[in-house]
Amino acid sequence: MKYVSTRGEAPALSFEDTMLTGLAPDGGLYVPETVPVLSKGQIARMRLGSYEDAAYDVMAPFVGDTFSEDEFRELIAAAYEEFGHVARAPLKQIDSGLWLLELFHGPTLAFKDFAMQLIGQMFQAVLKRNGRRITIVGATSGDTGSAAIEAFRGLENVDVCILYPHGRVSEVQRRQMTTPVEANVHALAVDGTFDDCQRHLKDMFADHAFRDEVGLAAVNSINWARVMAQIVYYFTSAVSLGAPERRVSFTVPTGNFGDIYAGEIARRMGLPIDRLVVATNQNDILDRAFRDGEYRTGTVMPSISPSMDIQVSSNFERLLFDAYGRDGGAVAQLMQELRSEGGFTISQGAHEAICEHFSSGAVSEEETSARIAATLAESQELVCPHTAVGLEVARDHQDIAVPMIALATAHPAKFPDAVEAATEIRPPLPNRMADLYDRSERVSRVENDLGAIQGLIREKRAK
């Protein structure tokens, strides 16, 4: 399996090099040269095995010969052994034709754990084998950072620096990043937005001297391995509801588009997905792009679903690459327009190709709070605000003939203020995290400037 850049100018890489490289040298994102297709028999057999068995079957074609079968199975087992539910990603019916896919049973209570825990295992195996040391730098709107720190804390071959927007993540999200005591992990609070953090991260990768100096690697959703690991729960949930004989649809609350793009890959691998529904909050650039074909950035508006407070959805570039017939030059031109003009118009043909399988919707703050309250009243389920965004949009896109699976992307205890305001119930943290508010924090605040951030990373890495 080889991987190519969405902008067409970078050399094709193996899975191992793609995972360690993250962002392509031409600024593009790596995607598989071809997408493997699973037979109906292979998909149906997933009903009989564990989540780990399905994970191996789905991901092995993408990994190629980077790991032996036994080694890859061991890495998968280690990645998910600390999850708090034996099913890893259990389904729960909450209404007629509507299911919640619970993705918050990992160590940091968010869907990011599914990919990050596996990436931690894979990085450790490859770096130990090669005798290399790297510096992982990530940008987070809340959950990626804590998941990355949890996955890499204490590893000998890795330094981790996570950029997050100061004052724009929940207290639980912040404390999950700032309370680990391991010397190799560092939380950097940037005086800016998530989009600023993400832009600085991309600029660091474009600075080849800095990239080589610190051994830069990325674990944001720009890293293909992140997308790959998230494909699995689309398969396990769909087969639980009758796939491959029965079609299913998914609604995904998303900001950076990585999680729902994993669903698109699952569809291309043969999973009978009827619709992939994009759910956004008031930062609705993706909903506008799907509705009107205009991808135009605006001002990020803080919300009670902060992980979606994004105006530049990096992984949307991967979908554009497919929609434009894998024309890297066309994608590079669109990304240049985005940077210089703040947006672009999607061609009619590409827009029609995208909308063939995707739908979208946006949800206001008031609607989000109302859905949290209604879900508790109707099904006795407390949900986080991001999940509520997904549920509100899912209800508008249900088809009585097709089950709808809404992704529950985080535990409600990660956003206790929003949940309590909507329900008058403050969701408690799980027992294993009950002392989170008592732990000491360790964080470095930094101005919204690339040079200042690079200097701080050099300083942290040298200690």
URJO-V698253 format. One line per field, one symbol per residue. ss: DSSP state (A for helix, B for strand, O for the rest). phi: phi as a letter, one per 40 degrees, with the letter a starting at -180 (. if undefined). psi: psi as a letter, one per 20 degrees, with the letter a starting at -180 (. if undefined). A space follows every 10 residues. Layout:
# URJO-V698253
ss: ???
phi: ???
psi: ???
This chain:
# URJO-V698253
ss: OOBBBOOOOO OOBOAAAAAA AOBOOOOOBB BBOOOOOOOA AAAAAAAOOO AAAAAAAAAA AAAOOOOOAA AAAAAAAAAA OOOOOOOOOO BBBBBOOBBB BBOOOOOOOB OAAAAAAAAA AAAAAAAAAA OOOBBBBBBB OOAAAAAAAA AAOOOOOBBB BBBBBOOOOO AAAAAAAAOO OOOOBBBBBB OOOAAAAAAA AAAAAAOAAA AAAAOBBOOO OOOAAAAAAA OAAAAAAAAA OOOOOOOBBB BBBOOOOAAA AAAAAAAAOO OOBBBBBBBB OOOOAAAAAA AAOBBBOOOO OOOOOAAAOO OOOOOAAAAA AAAOOOOAAA AAAAAAAAAA AOBBBOOAAA AAAAAOOBBB BBOOAAAAAA AAAAAAAAAO OOOOAAAAAA AAAAAAOOBO OBBBBBBBOB OAAAAAAAAA AAAOOOOOOO AAAOOAAAOO OOOBBBOOOA AAAAAAAAAA AAO
phi: .bbbccbgbc ccbccdcccc cgccdcgcbc bccbbcbccd ccccccccbc dccccccccd cccgccbcdc cccccccccb ccccaccgbc cbcbacgbbb bcbbcccbga cdcdcccccd ccddcccccc gbbbbcbbbb cicdcccccc cbdgcccbbb bbcbcdgbbc ccdccccbcd ccccbacbcc caccdcdccc cccccccccc dcdbgcabbc cccdcccdcc cdcccccccc bhcccbcbbb bbcabcgccc cccccdccch ccccbbbcbb cccbdccccc cbgbbbcbcc bdacbccbcb bbcdcccccc dcccgfcccc cdcccccccc bgiabccdcc ccccccbbba abbccccccc cdccccccbf bcbcccccdc cccdccbcbc cbcbbbccca ccccbccccc ccbgbccccd dcbccdcccc bbabcaccad cccccccdcc ccc
psi: pqpqqijjiq qqrrgghggh gepqhjirqq qqhqpqpqrh ggghiihiar hhghgghghg hhhcjhqrgg ghhhggghhj hjqjphigmq qppirojpqp ookkjahjkr hhhgghhggg gggggghghi kqproppqpq jfhgghhggh hipiqhjpqp pppqopjjrr hggghhhiiq ipijqppoop marghgghgh ghhhhinhgg ghgilpqqjr iiphhggghi hgigghhghh jiqihpqrqp popqgijggh hhhghgghii pmpgqooppr binkhgghgh gijonpqbpp oqrimhijmq iongihhghh gghkkknhgg ghgghghggh ijarppqggh ghggihiqrr qqprgghggh hgghhghhjk ppqrhghhgg gghhhijqpi ipqpoppniq qhiilhgggg hhijpopqqq hijhjgiiqq qoqpqqrmpg ghgghhgggh hi.
